[in-house]
Every structure is written in C-alpha cells, then in structure tokens.
Amino acid sequence: MMESVRHIDFGDFTESLPAFLTIIMMPFTYSIANGVSAGLVVYPLLKLISGRGREVHWIVYVLAVLVVLRFAFLSE
C-alpha cells in the first residue's frame, strides 16, 4: 500500500499535504474512512486557496461539503 507514495508530487503543496494528511489520519483515527474524508476536505480547500480551484471537478466540492456536514452533525 505504501508503494503508491512514490507517485505523489511532493513538489506541489496542494497535492502532497492532502495525501500526507490522509496517510497520517488513518492510523491516528483508527478509520480508513476518516483518513480519506480528511484528505477529501483538505484537497479542494487548498486548491481554492492557491487559486487553482478550477483544477478540481465540481463533484469533489460537493463531496467535501457533504463530509464537512457529516463531521458537523454526525460526530461520534
């Protein structure tokens, strides 16, 4: 599973930080879903902040909003 890490573009902060956060959150939250959710929220957010929001498909924005709502209203 870790062999895919070598394909991450570590020169691009908007690509590497969400990937790193996803990898780190999985063992710390004991949940693959929470790790992927964290990456799914951070990725479009960083793209928007960096001015490259058009690189992200609109469905990713919808999913990110749904994940934020999930964490806000269905927290354990």
PDB file as gemmi writes it, atoms N, CA and C in Angstrom:
CRYST1    1.000    1.000    1.000  90.00  90.00  90.00 P 1                      
ATOM      1  N   MET A   1       0.820  -1.189   0.000  1.00  0.00           N  
ATOM      2  CA  MET A   1       0.000   0.000   0.000  1.00  0.00           C  
ATOM      3  C   MET A   1       0.870   1.262   0.000  1.00  0.00           C  
ATOM      4  N   MET A   2       1.988   1.227   0.657  1.00  0.00           N  
ATOM      5  CA  MET A   2       2.850   2.406   0.740  1.00  0.00           C  
ATOM      6  C   MET A   2       3.654   2.644  -0.538  1.00  0.00           C  
ATOM      7  N   GLU A   3       3.688   1.689  -1.457  1.00  0.00           N  
ATOM      8  CA  GLU A   3       4.458   1.902  -2.675  1.00  0.00           C  
ATOM      9  C   GLU A   3       3.841   2.986  -3.556  1.00  0.00           C  
ATOM     10  N   SER A   4       2.582   3.299  -3.373  1.00  0.00           N  
ATOM     11  CA  SER A   4       1.932   4.366  -4.139  1.00  0.00           C  
ATOM     12  C   SER A   4       2.402   5.749  -3.713  1.00  0.00           C  
ATOM     13  N   VAL A   5       3.023   5.851  -2.561  1.00  0.00           N  
ATOM     14  CA  VAL A   5       3.500   7.144  -2.059  1.00  0.00           C  
ATOM     15  C   VAL A   5       4.559   7.726  -2.990  1.00  0.00           C  
ATOM     16  N   ARG A   6       5.300   6.915  -3.661  1.00  0.00           N  
ATOM     17  CA  ARG A   6       6.352   7.429  -4.542  1.00  0.00           C  
ATOM     18  C   ARG A   6       5.785   8.181  -5.745  1.00  0.00           C  
ATOM     19  N   HIS A   7       4.496   8.001  -6.033  1.00  0.00           N  
ATOM     20  CA  HIS A   7       3.865   8.695  -7.156  1.00  0.00           C  
ATOM     21  C   HIS A   7       3.274  10.051  -6.763  1.00  0.00           C  
ATOM     22  N   ILE A   8       3.342  10.394  -5.495  1.00  0.00           N  
ATOM     23  CA  ILE A   8       2.816  11.679  -5.032  1.00  0.00           C  
ATOM     24  C   ILE A   8       3.783  12.787  -5.442  1.00  0.00           C  
ATOM     25  N   ASP A   9       3.248  13.868  -5.976  1.00  0.00           N  
ATOM     26  CA  ASP A   9       4.061  15.018  -6.381  1.00  0.00           C  
ATOM     27  C   ASP A   9       4.348  15.875  -5.148  1.00  0.00           C  
ATOM     28  N   PHE A  10       5.484  15.627  -4.505  1.00  0.00           N  
ATOM     29  CA  PHE A  10       5.829  16.361  -3.293  1.00  0.00           C  
ATOM     30  C   PHE A  10       6.303  17.783  -3.586  1.00  0.00           C  
ATOM     31  N   GLY A  11       6.482  18.121  -4.838  1.00  0.00           N  
ATOM     32  CA  GLY A  11       6.832  19.483  -5.211  1.00  0.00           C  
ATOM     33  C   GLY A  11       5.634  20.417  -5.200  1.00  0.00           C  
ATOM     34  N   ASP A  12       4.437  19.841  -5.230  1.00  0.00           N  
ATOM     35  CA  ASP A  12       3.201  20.626  -5.229  1.00  0.00           C  
ATOM     36  C   ASP A  12       2.516  20.467  -3.879  1.00  0.00           C  
ATOM     37  N   PHE A  13       2.502  21.543  -3.110  1.00  0.00           N  
ATOM     38  CA  PHE A  13       1.939  21.515  -1.758  1.00  0.00           C  
ATOM     39  C   PHE A  13       0.463  21.129  -1.763  1.00  0.00           C  
ATOM     40  N   THR A  14      -0.275  21.535  -2.804  1.00  0.00           N  
ATOM     41  CA  THR A  14      -1.707  21.238  -2.851  1.00  0.00           C  
ATOM     42  C   THR A  14      -1.986  19.772  -3.150  1.00  0.00           C  
ATOM     43  N   GLU A  15      -0.992  19.054  -3.595  1.00  0.00           N  
ATOM     44  CA  GLU A  15      -1.136  17.616  -3.833  1.00  0.00           C  
ATOM     45  C   GLU A  15      -0.566  16.805  -2.671  1.00  0.00           C  
ATOM     46  N   SER A  16       0.557  17.257  -2.130  1.00  0.00           N  
ATOM     47  CA  SER A  16       1.248  16.457  -1.118  1.00  0.00           C  
ATOM     48  C   SER A  16       0.611  16.543   0.267  1.00  0.00           C  
ATOM     49  N   LEU A  17       0.136  17.711   0.672  1.00  0.00           N  
ATOM     50  CA  LEU A  17      -0.450  17.844   2.009  1.00  0.00           C  
ATOM     51  C   LEU A  17      -1.714  17.002   2.186  1.00  0.00           C  
ATOM     52  N   PRO A  18      -2.667  17.022   1.248  1.00  0.00           N  
ATOM     53  CA  PRO A  18      -3.836  16.149   1.425  1.00  0.00           C  
ATOM     54  C   PRO A  18      -3.467  14.664   1.443  1.00  0.00           C  
ATOM     55  N   ALA A  19      -2.493  14.270   0.623  1.00  0.00           N  
ATOM     56  CA  ALA A  19      -2.068  12.874   0.619  1.00  0.00           C  
ATOM     57  C   ALA A  19      -1.417  12.506   1.949  1.00  0.00           C  
ATOM     58  N   PHE A  20      -0.537  13.368   2.438  1.00  0.00           N  
ATOM     59  CA  PHE A  20       0.118  13.123   3.722  1.00  0.00           C  
ATOM     60  C   PHE A  20      -0.903  13.080   4.853  1.00  0.00           C  
ATOM     61  N   LEU A  21      -1.838  14.016   4.848  1.00  0.00           N  
ATOM     62  CA  LEU A  21      -2.871  14.055   5.882  1.00  0.00           C  
ATOM     63  C   LEU A  21      -3.723  12.785   5.860  1.00  0.00           C  
ATOM     64  N   THR A  22      -4.061  12.317   4.678  1.00  0.00           N  
ATOM     65  CA  THR A  22      -4.835  11.081   4.552  1.00  0.00           C  
ATOM     66  C   THR A  22      -4.070   9.905   5.136  1.00  0.00           C  
ATOM     67  N   ILE A  23      -2.796   9.802   4.802  1.00  0.00           N  
ATOM     68  CA  ILE A  23      -1.966   8.694   5.291  1.00  0.00           C  
ATOM     69  C   ILE A  23      -1.822   8.747   6.805  1.00  0.00           C  
ATOM     70  N   ILE A  24      -1.638   9.935   7.364  1.00  0.00           N  
ATOM     71  CA  ILE A  24      -1.439  10.088   8.803  1.00  0.00           C  
ATOM     72  C   ILE A  24      -2.733   9.893   9.588  1.00  0.00           C  
ATOM     73  N   MET A  25      -3.849  10.369   9.054  1.00  0.00           N  
ATOM     74  CA  MET A  25      -5.117  10.298   9.784  1.00  0.00           C  
ATOM     75  C   MET A  25      -5.657   8.874   9.906  1.00  0.00           C  
ATOM     76  N   MET A  26      -5.341   8.022   8.961  1.00  0.00           N  
ATOM     77  CA  MET A  26      -5.865   6.652   9.020  1.00  0.00           C  
ATOM     78  C   MET A  26      -5.459   5.921  10.300  1.00  0.00           C  
ATOM     79  N   PRO A  27      -4.181   5.854  10.644  1.00  0.00           N  
ATOM     80  CA  PRO A  27      -3.843   5.141  11.885  1.00  0.00           C  
ATOM     81  C   PRO A  27      -4.209   5.908  13.153  1.00  0.00           C  
ATOM     82  N   PHE A  28      -4.181   7.249  13.092  1.00  0.00           N  
ATOM     83  CA  PHE A  28      -4.489   8.015  14.298  1.00  0.00           C  
ATOM     84  C   PHE A  28      -5.971   8.005  14.653  1.00  0.00           C  
ATOM     85  N   THR A  29      -6.837   7.860  13.663  1.00  0.00           N  
ATOM     86  CA  THR A  29      -8.272   7.816  13.940  1.00  0.00           C  
ATOM     87  C   THR A  29      -8.807   6.393  13.939  1.00  0.00           C  
ATOM     88  N   TYR A  30      -7.946   5.424  13.647  1.00  0.00           N  
ATOM     89  CA  TYR A  30      -8.346   4.017  13.548  1.00  0.00           C  
ATOM     90  C   TYR A  30      -9.460   3.821  12.529  1.00  0.00           C  
ATOM     91  N   SER A  31      -9.467   4.632  11.482  1.00  0.00           N  
ATOM     92  CA  SER A  31     -10.536   4.563  10.496  1.00  0.00           C  
ATOM     93  C   SER A  31     -10.015   5.000   9.133  1.00  0.00           C  
ATOM     94  N   ILE A  32     -10.127   4.120   8.156  1.00  0.00           N  
ATOM     95  CA  ILE A  32      -9.753   4.481   6.793  1.00  0.00           C  
ATOM     96  C   ILE A  32     -10.684   5.567   6.274  1.00  0.00           C  
ATOM     97  N   ALA A  33     -11.962   5.459   6.604  1.00  0.00           N  
ATOM     98  CA  ALA A  33     -12.951   6.436   6.128  1.00  0.00           C  
ATOM     99  C   ALA A  33     -12.648   7.842   6.638  1.00  0.00           C  
ATOM    100  N   ASN A  34     -12.256   7.967   7.889  1.00  0.00           N  
ATOM    101  CA  ASN A  34     -11.934   9.291   8.426  1.00  0.00           C  
ATOM    102  C   ASN A  34     -10.681   9.865   7.780  1.00  0.00           C  
ATOM    103  N   GLY A  35      -9.702   9.017   7.489  1.00  0.00           N  
ATOM    104  CA  GLY A  35      -8.494   9.485   6.819  1.00  0.00           C  
ATOM    105  C   GLY A  35      -8.778   9.988   5.420  1.00  0.00           C  
ATOM    106  N   VAL A  36      -9.552   9.221   4.668  1.00  0.00           N  
ATOM    107  CA  VAL A  36      -9.909   9.634   3.311  1.00  0.00           C  
ATOM    108  C   VAL A  36     -10.780  10.889   3.355  1.00  0.00           C  
ATOM    109  N   SER A  37     -11.663  10.957   4.327  1.00  0.00           N  
ATOM    110  CA  SER A  37     -12.523  12.138   4.465  1.00  0.00           C  
ATOM    111  C   SER A  37     -11.703  13.394   4.733  1.00  0.00           C  
ATOM    112  N   ALA A  38     -10.695  13.289   5.568  1.00  0.00           N  
ATOM    113  CA  ALA A  38      -9.839  14.445   5.856  1.00  0.00           C  
ATOM    114  C   ALA A  38      -9.132  14.922   4.588  1.00  0.00           C  
ATOM    115  N   GLY A  39      -8.606  13.989   3.826  1.00  0.00           N  
ATOM    116  CA  GLY A  39      -7.956  14.354   2.571  1.00  0.00           C  
ATOM    117  C   GLY A  39      -8.922  14.948   1.570  1.00  0.00           C  
ATOM    118  N   LEU A  40     -10.142  14.434   1.562  1.00  0.00           N  
ATOM    119  CA  LEU A  40     -11.160  14.915   0.633  1.00  0.00           C  
ATOM    120  C   LEU A  40     -11.600  16.339   0.954  1.00  0.00           C  
ATOM    121  N   VAL A  41     -11.518  16.726   2.187  1.00  0.00           N  
ATOM    122  CA  VAL A  41     -11.874  18.096   2.573  1.00  0.00           C  
ATOM    123  C   VAL A  41     -10.704  19.047   2.312  1.00  0.00           C  
ATOM    124  N   VAL A  42      -9.503  18.620   2.628  1.00  0.00           N  
ATOM    125  CA  VAL A  42      -8.335  19.499   2.520  1.00  0.00           C  
ATOM    126  C   VAL A  42      -7.934  19.743   1.063  1.00  0.00           C  
ATOM    127  N   TYR A  43      -8.069  18.744   0.207  1.00  0.00           N  
ATOM    128  CA  TYR A  43      -7.634  18.873  -1.189  1.00  0.00           C  
ATOM    129  C   TYR A  43      -8.317  20.034  -1.918  1.00  0.00           C  
ATOM    130  N   PRO A  44      -9.649  20.080  -1.998  1.00  0.00           N  
ATOM    131  CA  PRO A  44     -10.254  21.216  -2.710  1.00  0.00           C  
ATOM    132  C   PRO A  44     -10.054  22.547  -1.990  1.00  0.00           C  
ATOM    133  N   LEU A  45      -9.955  22.501  -0.676  1.00  0.00           N  
ATOM    134  CA  LEU A  45      -9.723  23.729   0.086  1.00  0.00           C  
ATOM    135  C   LEU A  45      -8.371  24.347  -0.282  1.00  0.00           C  
ATOM    136  N   LEU A  46      -7.330  23.524  -0.347  1.00  0.00           N  
ATOM    137  CA  LEU A  46      -6.006  24.032  -0.721  1.00  0.00           C  
ATOM    138  C   LEU A  46      -5.975  24.514  -2.164  1.00  0.00           C  
ATOM    139  N   LYS A  47      -6.674  23.825  -3.040  1.00  0.00           N  
ATOM    140  CA  LYS A  47      -6.726  24.259  -4.441  1.00  0.00           C  
ATOM    141  C   LYS A  47      -7.402  25.625  -4.556  1.00  0.00           C  
ATOM    142  N   LEU A  48      -8.481  25.826  -3.790  1.00  0.00           N  
ATOM    143  CA  LEU A  48      -9.162  27.127  -3.808  1.00  0.00           C  
ATOM    144  C   LEU A  48      -8.273  28.231  -3.256  1.00  0.00           C  
ATOM    145  N   ILE A  49      -7.604  27.950  -2.145  1.00  0.00           N  
ATOM    146  CA  ILE A  49      -6.742  28.954  -1.517  1.00  0.00           C  
ATOM    147  C   ILE A  49      -5.583  29.339  -2.434  1.00  0.00           C  
ATOM    148  N   SER A  50      -5.054  28.367  -3.159  1.00  0.00           N  
ATOM    149  CA  SER A  50      -3.913  28.638  -4.035  1.00  0.00           C  
ATOM    150  C   SER A  50      -4.328  29.235  -5.381  1.00  0.00           C  
ATOM    151  N   GLY A  51      -5.633  29.404  -5.608  1.00  0.00           N  
ATOM    152  CA  GLY A  51      -6.095  29.989  -6.859  1.00  0.00           C  
ATOM    153  C   GLY A  51      -6.196  29.005  -7.997  1.00  0.00           C  
ATOM    154  N   ARG A  52      -6.151  27.731  -7.693  1.00  0.00           N  
ATOM    155  CA  ARG A  52      -6.224  26.695  -8.722  1.00  0.00           C  
ATOM    156  C   ARG A  52      -7.490  25.852  -8.555  1.00  0.00           C  
ATOM    157  N   GLY A  53      -8.557  26.489  -8.162  1.00  0.00           N  
ATOM    158  CA  GLY A  53      -9.808  25.795  -7.886  1.00  0.00           C  
ATOM    159  C   GLY A  53     -10.443  25.143  -9.091  1.00  0.00           C  
ATOM    160  N   ARG A  54     -10.130  25.630 -10.286  1.00  0.00           N  
ATOM    161  CA  ARG A  54     -10.713  25.044 -11.499  1.00  0.00           C  
ATOM    162  C   ARG A  54     -10.118  23.686 -11.850  1.00  0.00           C  
ATOM    163  N   GLU A  55      -9.016  23.319 -11.219  1.00  0.00           N  
ATOM    164  CA  GLU A  55      -8.407  22.006 -11.462  1.00  0.00           C  
ATOM    165  C   GLU A  55      -9.200  20.877 -10.813  1.00  0.00           C  
ATOM    166  N   VAL A  56     -10.094  21.229  -9.911  1.00  0.00           N  
ATOM    167  CA  VAL A  56     -10.850  20.237  -9.153  1.00  0.00           C  
ATOM    168  C   VAL A  56     -12.247  20.117  -9.753  1.00  0.00           C  
ATOM    169  N   HIS A  57     -12.685  18.885  -9.973  1.00  0.00           N  
ATOM    170  CA  HIS A  57     -14.024  18.636 -10.511  1.00  0.00           C  
ATOM    171  C   HIS A  57     -15.072  19.076  -9.496  1.00  0.00           C  
ATOM    172  N   TRP A  58     -16.207  19.548  -9.980  1.00  0.00           N  
ATOM    173  CA  TRP A  58     -17.248  20.073  -9.092  1.00  0.00           C  
ATOM    174  C   TRP A  58     -17.783  19.013  -8.142  1.00  0.00           C  
ATOM    175  N   ILE A  59     -17.730  17.756  -8.521  1.00  0.00           N  
ATOM    176  CA  ILE A  59     -18.226  16.684  -7.650  1.00  0.00           C  
ATOM    177  C   ILE A  59     -17.366  16.575  -6.388  1.00  0.00           C  
ATOM    178  N   VAL A  60     -16.083  16.863  -6.507  1.00  0.00           N  
ATOM    179  CA  VAL A  60     -15.202  16.822  -5.340  1.00  0.00           C  
ATOM    180  C   VAL A  60     -15.617  17.896  -4.336  1.00  0.00           C  
ATOM    181  N   TYR A  61     -16.019  19.054  -4.822  1.00  0.00           N  
ATOM    182  CA  TYR A  61     -16.509  20.102  -3.920  1.00  0.00           C  
ATOM    183  C   TYR A  61     -17.786  19.661  -3.208  1.00  0.00           C  
ATOM    184  N   VAL A  62     -18.691  19.027  -3.946  1.00  0.00           N  
ATOM    185  CA  VAL A  62     -19.934  18.532  -3.344  1.00  0.00           C  
ATOM    186  C   VAL A  62     -19.622  17.495  -2.274  1.00  0.00           C  
ATOM    187  N   LEU A  63     -18.724  16.566  -2.583  1.00  0.00           N  
ATOM    188  CA  LEU A  63     -18.352  15.542  -1.607  1.00  0.00           C  
ATOM    189  C   LEU A  63     -17.688  16.158  -0.378  1.00  0.00           C  
ATOM    190  N   ALA A  64     -16.854  17.159  -0.587  1.00  0.00           N  
ATOM    191  CA  ALA A  64     -16.191  17.814   0.547  1.00  0.00           C  
ATOM    192  C   ALA A  64     -17.209  18.483   1.464  1.00  0.00           C  
ATOM    193  N   VAL A  65     -18.199  19.134   0.887  1.00  0.00           N  
ATOM    194  CA  VAL A  65     -19.244  19.764   1.702  1.00  0.00           C  
ATOM    195  C   VAL A  65     -20.030  18.703   2.461  1.00  0.00           C  
ATOM    196  N   LEU A  66     -20.346  17.599   1.808  1.00  0.00           N  
ATOM    197  CA  LEU A  66     -21.074  16.518   2.480  1.00  0.00           C  
ATOM    198  C   LEU A  66     -20.263  15.931   3.632  1.00  0.00           C  
ATOM    199  N   VAL A  67     -18.965  15.800   3.438  1.00  0.00           N  
ATOM    200  CA  VAL A  67     -18.111  15.267   4.504  1.00  0.00           C  
ATOM    201  C   VAL A  67     -18.061  16.236   5.683  1.00  0.00           C  
ATOM    202  N   VAL A  68     -17.954  17.522   5.401  1.00  0.00           N  
ATOM    203  CA  VAL A  68     -17.946  18.513   6.483  1.00  0.00           C  
ATOM    204  C   VAL A  68     -19.265  18.466   7.243  1.00  0.00           C  
ATOM    205  N   LEU A  69     -20.371  18.356   6.531  1.00  0.00           N  
ATOM    206  CA  LEU A  69     -21.676  18.248   7.190  1.00  0.00           C  
ATOM    207  C   LEU A  69     -21.767  16.977   8.021  1.00  0.00           C  
ATOM    208  N   ARG A  70     -21.193  15.895   7.506  1.00  0.00           N  
ATOM    209  CA  ARG A  70     -21.178  14.635   8.256  1.00  0.00           C  
ATOM    210  C   ARG A  70     -20.426  14.799   9.569  1.00  0.00           C  
ATOM    211  N   PHE A  71     -19.252  15.415   9.504  1.00  0.00           N  
ATOM    212  CA  PHE A  71     -18.471  15.614  10.722  1.00  0.00           C  
ATOM    213  C   PHE A  71     -19.158  16.589  11.678  1.00  0.00           C  
ATOM    214  N   ALA A  72     -19.867  17.567  11.130  1.00  0.00           N  
ATOM    215  CA  ALA A  72     -20.517  18.570  11.972  1.00  0.00           C  
ATOM    216  C   ALA A  72     -21.749  18.025  12.686  1.00  0.00           C  
ATOM    217  N   PHE A  73     -22.541  17.231  11.980  1.00  0.00           N  
ATOM    218  CA  PHE A  73     -23.821  16.812  12.543  1.00  0.00           C  
ATOM    219  C   PHE A  73     -23.859  15.372  13.033  1.00  0.00           C  
ATOM    220  N   LEU A  74     -22.970  14.540  12.533  1.00  0.00           N  
ATOM    221  CA  LEU A  74     -22.985  13.133  12.929  1.00  0.00           C  
ATOM    222  C   LEU A  74     -21.724  12.728  13.670  1.00  0.00           C  
ATOM    223  N   SER A  75     -21.133  13.646  14.391  1.00  0.00           N  
ATOM    224  CA  SER A  75     -19.911  13.317  15.127  1.00  0.00           C  
ATOM    225  C   SER A  75     -20.225  12.315  16.232  1.00  0.00           C  
ATOM    226  N   GLU A  76     -19.252  11.496  16.500  1.00  0.00           N  
ATOM    227  CA  GLU A  76     -19.451  10.412  17.471  1.00  0.00           C  
ATOM    228  C   GLU A  76     -19.211  10.858  18.879  1.00  0.00           C  
TER     229      GLU A  76                                                      
END                                                                             
